[in-house]
C-alpha cells in the first residue's frame, strides 16, 4: 500500500464481529517495587524450582511509518524472582533481532534493574547500558544480550524494552511457558483488518483468549523523493487480541523428548495475505510450489544445482571408475564426500560459499556438504534432490504452511530405480541410506524446480535391533568362564565406531569389564564389521569371573539389563518421543557350577503393552544343571501420548524389576 487511493479506501473497511475482553487485569508497573513484592508465599508454584516468573507481559502494535507503510512495535515487560543459585541463568537475557540487507530490527527504551531487600528496604541496582552488546548469529539474525547486575538468592529482576521492526512477517510470537513457573503471562496484539495472519498455537496449558474490534487512527508519511513528502491519516478497523495464562508450571525436559520447544504453551503468527479494500487479495505466504521455485533460483541454495557443473567431471572420474550401475556409482560418490569432507557444524539450509569453494576447501556446514553431494550426483546423471528437514532438537515443521524458518537441515535424496535413498555425507561413520536419529522428525520436503514433495522421516520407520548371547560354564571351583556375542543395533554400532575412532579398542573393552560389578577379566576380544559402515557391528569376547560363596546371588542379565526406569516423573503433560523402535533380545545359557545346587530362579513372565504396541518377555527354564533365559523387549511405536505415560512408566518399572531378579545358587554340603 503505497498510494493515496489505497490509504483512503481503508477508511471504509469494517468488520462486524466484536468480542469482550476478559475483565481481570494485572496491576504491575516497571520500577514500582515494594518489600511485599518479595513475598510469594501466597502464590501457586512448585517450590522446588530455582526461579519464578512473576509477570511476563507483551504487546504488539502496527504503526504507520515515514516510509509510506507500516512498522511493528513490540513491547515486553518481565519480572522474575531468583530463588536460589540455580536460578541465576534467568538474569541472562537475549533479545533476538532480524536483519536483511541494510534493514535491521532495533531495540529501544531498554531498562533493567535488580532489586534486593536489605534491612527491610528495597535496594535497586540499574543495568549499565555499556553492559549491553550485540552478537551476530548469522547473516539474518543478531542477538542483543545483557546480564542483570548484583543478582543473588532472593533478588527480584525486572526488564522492559521495545523492538521496532519494519518486517511485517516478524510479528512476535509469545511463549507462555518455559524453564520456570510463570504466575502471569499476558500477550496483546492489535491487528488492522487489512493484514491477515495465520495463528499457530501449541501446548496443552489452557489460555484465556478474548478479542474486540476497535476503530483506530493510522498516520504515515509517503516519502516524495525529490518532491515533498505526503502525510496521510486514516481510520480503520483493528481487532485487539489478548491471551492470558496464569499459574503456568515449568515444563521440564524428560527422557525421550525431541525438544521441549515443541510442547510449551506458545502462539506464533505467519503473515498470510494483504486484504485492502477495493483491491484484490494478495497472498504473501505462498505455497509449497512457489517456495520450491524460489529456493531453486536462490544462489545460496539451488541455483548451483541447475547449472552444468562440468568442473566436477575430472574430480569424479576416478571416484566412479569401475561402477557397474548407478547405485554403485552413487555409493562411491557418497563415500568419497563423507570420507574426505569435514563438517564444520549446522547453520541452516543455505550455502555459506559457492560449490566450487566448498569442493576446494574440503569442508563446510551440513548444507554445504550435502548440496555439493547433490550436485555431484546430478553431474553423474543420477536423479538427485536436496531434501530440507528439521532435526528433532530444532522442532516440528508445519505440513500445511510453507514456513521456511522451521527447517534447519539439508540432506540429499537420490532416486534410483524408483527407490529414494536418503544420504547425509556430513556425518562420518554413517553408511549409505542411513541418517542420524536426529533427522527422523516427521515431515520434510524434497525440493525440485517447481515442486516441493512431502516426505516423511518417521521414527517408526527405524528399528534398533540388538541380540546378545552369553554362555557361562564352570570347570574349576570359584571360576566361571564364558563367552559373550552381541549383534549391536545400527545406532549403537555408530556409537561403538565413534568411541573406537576416538580412543581405540582397549578402552572400549575396559569399559565393558568395569561395567560388571564383580571380579571379571576379558580375553579374545574382537569387533567384526567395524569398517563396513552399512552394517551393524558384532562384538565378541571371552571372560572369566570369580565367584565362590555359600550362597551366590547371580544376576542373569549381567551388564545388559535395565537398571533404571527412563520415566521417573510421576506425570507428563507432553508426548514420549523415542528416536526409533526397540527390539532387544538377550539369551543366556548357564551351566550350574559343580558343587552348587539351584536354590531359586526367577519366574517367567510375559507382559503385553497395549493391544499391539509392544511386549516384554522373560522366559527362564531349568533343565538338569542348565539354566536358559530369553529376555526380549520390543516396542512397535516410537511416540506415546501423555495419557499413555503412566502405562509406559509402569511397563518399564516392571522390566527394571524383573531384570534385577537373581538366580540363587547354594553350595552343597
Helices and strands as residue ranges (DSSP letters): H 4-10, G 35-38, E 51-64, E 70-82, G 85-91, E 92-100, E 103-104, E 106-118, E 121-126, G 129-131, E 133-138, E 141-147, E 156-165, G 168-170, E 174-175, E 181-192, E 195-202, E 208-222, E 230-248, G 260-262, E 266-274, E 282-283, H 288-297, G 303-305, G 310-312, H 313-320, H 326-340, E 342-343, H 355-361, E 363-364, H 366-379, E 383-389, G 404-406, E 409-416, E 419-423, G 437-439, E 442-447, E 452-457, G 459-461, E 463-476, E 479-487, H 490-503, H 505-515, E 520-528, E 538-546, E 551-555, E 576-577, E 581-591, E 596-600, E 605-609, E 614-623, E 626-635, E 639-640, G 642-644, H 645-659, E 662-667
